[in-house]
Every structure is written in structure tokens, then in C-alpha cells.
Amino acid sequence: MADRQIILDAVQKMPEGASLADILDELSLLQSIQQGLAETERGAVTPHAEVVKQMEAWLTKSSGRTAA
């Protein structure tokens, strides 16, 4: 589906009283999803095990504790 049609469909599905801010938030979310899907298709992803490792390191550093 073309980007224009995705946008039109998303806006039409929103409540009649949706504010401009609500519409922009929805379009931003759709753009983020599309970007993530494109990155996945290109293989530009971080494996789950690496994310866990990075999170453990970040949590250890932010808590001031050393890794066991």
C-alpha cells in the first residue's frame, strides 16, 4: 500500500474530533513502524541476546553496582 493511502486510511479511522496533535502522533507512530519494518527487512536488527547484554550493562552502570 502506498504511503499516501496508509495516511488517508489512518486519518479516516480516527474519531471525528481528533485534534491535529492526535493525528500527528498517529502518523509519527505509523512512520516509526514502517521504519522498523524496513530495517528488519534489511537485516539491520540487534539480536535479542545482545539487547539483554546491553541492558544488563546499562542497569549495572546506572545502579552503581559491579557485575557479578
SULMOKA-V171503 format. One record per residue. N is the residue number from 1. RES is the residue in three letters. SS is DSSP state (H for helix, E for strand, - for the rest). OMEGA is omega in whole degrees, 0 to 359 (* if undefined). BURIAL is + if it has 24 or more other ideal C-beta (glycine too) atoms within 12 Angstrom, else -. Layout:
BEGIN
[[N	RES	SS	OMEGA	BURIAL] [N	RES	SS	OMEGA	BURIAL]]
END
This chain:
BEGIN
[[1	MET	-	181	-] [2	ALA	-	181	-] [3	ASP	H	181	-] [4	ARG	H	181	-] [5	GLN	H	177	-] [6	ILE	H	180	-] [7	ILE	H	181	-] [8	LEU	H	179	-] [9	ASP	H	181	-] [10	ALA	H	181	+] [11	VAL	H	180	-] [12	GLN	H	180	-] [13	LYS	H	182	-] [14	MET	-	178	-] [15	PRO	-	182	-] [16	GLU	-	184	-] [17	GLY	-	181	-] [18	ALA	-	180	-] [19	SER	-	177	-] [20	LEU	H	179	-] [21	ALA	H	178	-] [22	ASP	H	180	-] [23	ILE	H	179	-] [24	LEU	H	177	-] [25	ASP	H	180	-] [26	GLU	H	179	+] [27	LEU	H	177	+] [28	SER	H	177	-] [29	LEU	H	179	-] [30	LEU	H	179	+] [31	GLN	H	179	-] [32	SER	H	178	-] [33	ILE	H	179	-] [34	GLN	H	180	-] [35	GLN	H	179	-] [36	GLY	H	178	-] [37	LEU	H	179	-] [38	ALA	H	178	-] [39	GLU	H	178	-] [40	THR	H	179	-] [41	GLU	H	179	-] [42	ARG	H	183	-] [43	GLY	-	181	-] [44	ALA	-	182	-] [45	VAL	-	176	-] [46	THR	-	180	-] [47	PRO	-	183	-] [48	HIS	H	181	-] [49	ALA	H	178	-] [50	GLU	H	178	-] [51	VAL	H	179	-] [52	VAL	H	179	-] [53	LYS	H	180	-] [54	GLN	H	180	-] [55	MET	H	178	-] [56	GLU	H	178	-] [57	ALA	H	180	-] [58	TRP	H	180	-] [59	LEU	H	178	-] [60	THR	H	181	-] [61	LYS	H	184	-] [62	SER	H	180	-] [63	SER	H	180	-] [64	GLY	-	179	-] [65	ARG	-	174	-] [66	THR	-	181	-] [67	ALA	-	181	-] [68	ALA	-	*	-]]
END
